Amino acid sequence: MSGIGTGYDLSSTTYSPDGKVFQTEYAQKSVDNSSTVLGLKCKDGVVLACEKLVLSKLLVEGSNRRIHNIDRHVGVAVAGLAPDGRMIANRAWDEAASYKRVYGEPIPGHVLCERVGSYVHLFNLYWSLRPYGATILLAAYDKNGPALYAVDPSGTSLRYFGTAVGKGRQAAKNEIEKLKLAEMTCREAVVEAVKILHKVHDEDGKKFELEVSWVCEESGKEHQRVPADLLADAERQAKAALEDSDMDD
């Protein structure tokens, strides 16, 4: 009975006899069922890419953003519940501003990741709160170079060379593992990221749009959206590669 959460899933402060915290696992489910988000750390920076389903023809293109600026050198991409992700991004912005005000320099990526992880974990400790149903991928370019981090609903914070979260995470990770990220530039990684998102998209017939950003040497080590012409070219290459793959099948 304990394995299905009976009576043990009413609070994030209650462990099941199996040692599980079901509220935290439910929050993770909301991330696992969301649109795919991926991050790639390259030799000259980091690329973040999100798949966003277009839920209505009346929706203005580019609305419901899932990539947020935190500081000039830091950006985050959100998977899961977008409002929850926005709250985490706001907290990250506050932490970055506080660090700069106190120490007079931009916050290092690993410090920001640890602080955000501690904040998210706080929502797993009290019965009056619910865990955030979002995972963030954090891209930073500080004095130690480029870095990619992830913070999940439990507050666990990890550093990656490349990772993916959301519905198509496993297929995306399989594709990422084939890439030689240490030899790849961010301009090349943008094309690969778009190809991966097109390949793992499994909502047949549903229109979707991509949101892609980078923080790299080409962007002046500042977190920015990828130029529109580069994104359009990457989408053309991705669709062409997908058509070639269908023909080969």
N, C-alpha and C positions, 0 to 999 in steps of 0.2 A: 504493500500500500504506500510506503514511504517514497517509492520511486516515481509516483505520479503526482506528487505534490499535495496529497490530501491533508488539509489542515496545516501544512507547513509552508504554504505559499501566501499567507495572509500578511506577512511582514518581511521586510528585508533584514530584520534583526534575528530571524528564526532559522536555525539550521535544521535540516532533515536528518534522520538517523544515518543517511548515507553521506553526510557531510556537505550537502548542497545548500545553496541559498537560491531558492527558486525565483524570487523577484529579480535577482541579478541575471539569472538565466533567461527569464522572459524578456528582459531589456535587451539582452544579446540577440534574441530571436528577431526583434524589431530591426536590428542592424542586418542580420543575415537575410531578411526578406526584402530589403530595400534595394534600390538601384546600385549598380556596381560603381565603386570608387577605387582608383589605384594611384600609387605613387612610385616613381622611379628615381633613384639617386644615380647620377651620371658622373663622369669625370670632372665636369665643369658646373654642376648644379643639380637641382631637383625639379622634377616635373610632377604636377598633380593633375588628374583627369577624372571627370565625373560624367556618368550617364544620367540624363534626366528625361523621364517620360513626359511627353506633352499630353496632359490630362484633358485638355479641351482646346478646340480650335479658336476659342475666344481668348486664350491665354496669351499675353504679350510675350514675345520672344525675349529670353534672357531674364525673365522674372523668376522668383523662387530660387535665389542664388544658393549654391552649396559650397562655394569657395569664398573665403573671407580673408581680407588683409588684417594682420595683427600688428605688425610693425613694418618698417621699410624692408627689413631683411627676413620677415617671417610671414607665412600664410598657412591657412588650414583648409582642408576639404572635409566635408561632413557626409557621413553615411548614416542612415537610420531616420529618426524623426527630425525633420528640418528645424522646427522651433527649438527642440532640445539642443541641437547642434549650434544654433545661433546663440543660445545662452552660454554654452561652453566657450564659444568664440569670443563673446563679450567679456567673459572672465579672463580669458587669455590676454585680451587687449588691456584689461585693467592691470594684470600682473606685469605685462611688458612696460606699461606706462609708469607703474610704481617703481620697478627696478631702475628705469632710466632716471627717474626723479631722485632716487636715493643714491645711486652709484655713479650717475653721470655718464653712462655708456649703455649701448643696446644690450638687451638681455641675451645671454648665450642660449642656444637651442635646447641643450640638455637641462638647463635650469628651468626654462619655461615648461618643458615637457613634464618634469617632476612636480612642479607647482600645480599644473593643470590636472595631473594624475591624482594628486592629493585632494584637490577640490572635488573631482568626480567621485573619488572613493568615499568622501564624506557622506554622499547621498546613499551609501550602502550601510550606514552605521546606525541610523535612527529610524524608529518605526513611523514617525510622522512625515518622513520624506520617501520619495520613490526614486530608484536609480534612473539616471538619464538613459534614454533609449537611443543613444547615438555613439558612434565611434568617430574620432577625428584623426586624420592624417596630417601631420605637422611638418612643413618644409621650412628649413632655416639655412641661412648662409652667414655664419659668424666668423670670428677670427680663427676658428679651428677648421673652417672649410664648410662645404655643404653637408647637410644631414637630413635624414628622413626619420620621423618618429610616428608612433601610433598610440593613442590612448583609448581603451575600450570602456564599456559601461561599468566594469568592476573597479576601474581606476588603474589597471595595469598599464604601464608605459614601457614600450619597447622601441629599440632602434633597428632600422631595416636598411638593406640595400634596395629592396623593392618589395612591395606587398599590395594586396588587394582585399577589399572588404565588400560585403553586399551579396546579392543573389548569385552573381557569376564569379565569386571569389576563387573557387577552386580551379575552374577553367582558366581564369586570368593568371593565377599563380603559376600554372603549368606553362603558360606562354612566357611569362616573365623569366622563369628559370632558364629558358632557352636563349635569353639575350645576354650579350657580353657587356654588361652595364659599365664596367670599369674602363672600357675602350670607347664608349658611346658619348657623343655630345648631346646636350639637351635638345638641340634642333632635330637631331635624329630620333631622340627618345619621344618627342611629340608625335612623330609619325607612327612609331611603334605603339604608343599608348592608344592612339585613335584606332589603329588596326585591331588591337586587342579588344577594345570596347565594342567595336562593330562585330567582331567575331563571337564574343560571348553574349551578345544581346539575344535574349530568348523570347522576347515578347513579339511574336510574329504579327505583322500588320500594324503594330502600334508605333506611331511616330515618336522619335526621341531626338533630343539635341545634346550636344556635348559642351561641357565647360572645362577649359584647360588653362592652367597657369604655370608659371615657372619662376624660379629664383636662381639666377645663374650669372656667369660672367657676361653673357650677351645682353642681359637685362640690367647690367651695372650692379649686380649683386642685390637687386631689389625685387621684391615679389610683385609680379605683374601678370596680367592676362596675356596669353600668347597672342601675337599679332594676328589680325583677322585673315590676312592673306596666307600666312603659314598654316593656320587652322583649316582654311578652305582647301589648300593644297593637300594637307594630310588626309582630309576626308575623301578627296578624290582618289588618292592612292589606296586608302582603306577599302573603298567601294570597288575599285578595280581589282584589288587582291581577292576580295570576297567573290567577285564574279568569276575570276580565274579558278578559284578553288571549287566553285559550284560546277564549272565546266569539266574540271578534272574528275569530279565525282561521277 
